[in-house]
């Protein structure tokens, strides 16, 4: 009764303003209202009631179920019976839907709710998500201060919005790279690399895109006027979810300028030896080697094969409190809170080799070398691994065998190589099938015959389909497959005594590595993690 009174009172007061003869109603409502006190809950209820009434009136206007000449009367009834009539109208709606489709009513409601929230967002009532992102240069100055010189003109703010949107969408889409380049004299394209595969997300006219490129160059501390000479830079994006770093490279190309932006946003603490795709056996081997006080673990693989991720996963499994960890990187990709990280800078004459020499004077237990590129670094790192240091390093090569050949090419003696190295890990990244849309694979008769012959259970093999969640790619996220070469006494003796010739190493080693990777890939295929097509795409 109290609730009804609080609803009717303002309505009656409103009506009395319109018709002077309504004083009787006012006095009744006044009497009721005197016993009422104001509370925010009541106000909220009132607003909800009014809203529902208006909504119901709109429904009455649209529904064919109420004859036109009765609509006035129905509106009046609706005004007082708002929520009740809403329920009736909803029931009518449900009744009108064919029985077979009634199961999807819940989905219909959630879709309606999503539509409403999206229309609110696009109407600008709530700021779009990308407006919460802040782009900062290395000194912490915000983009609009650098690019717009502190003054926001309309043109500038449109450019800055576009830039923020590109960065935001890349982060949300888990892109590892953003490529902006001219397709023709008048059109530029924006592409994202997601799970290792490039896809075009936007086309822009050259003038707008050049402004976006300039804004990114400005925040990356690059020279805007220089459009031909290659330049490097970096910037940071801050948002509620955390901070992401970006490395930018520009170069003049045909029809304009190309910008490559590498996203370094992964949370490094997420990588551990148990979540990077290693089998239990492989993980045990690596953990065992890492726990030893000395020796070298060498990671290899082509560009973008996830070597650095594995390196950080290994570092994360090391106890920073009992072991002094120093890294030399080019550049520092992720910050490790408890390790000393040194960044190589050839311009300032800080090279891998020089940094390594100075590190050795700081009594490290674990040394991490970002990449072995030259003879001096290779030799110092291998010597350090024999003198009571655990050395983790990466080298650019396609297989475990070619990593050894590369070290020998760098004039490392077979004796130094065999006594220093503990293991070589070669790896490739494969895309994971999207869990929301993967479906049982359609296998050909010859594939089934092959699986039967090899006694492989193919019941769980899945294939990519594509859905909204994975942006129609059929894949979401990646995992790695590994080939691990452990240096046992036999291998050491073979290499040290030169009984394993380079030709033999190249031939047999490459074959062994490839078949091992294929075996690991097949394991991931039969457990439905990735597809047959993906393994052949990656391994060829
Ligand atoms: Zn999907």
Boltz pocket constraint, residues with backbone or C-beta under 6 A from the ligand:
constraints:
  - pocket:
      binder: B
      contacts: [[A, 434], [A, 435], [A, 436], [A, 437], [A, 438], [A, 465], [A, 466], [A, 467], [A, 468], [A, 469], [A, 470], [A, 471], [A, 472], [A, 474], [A, 475]]
      max_distance: 6.0
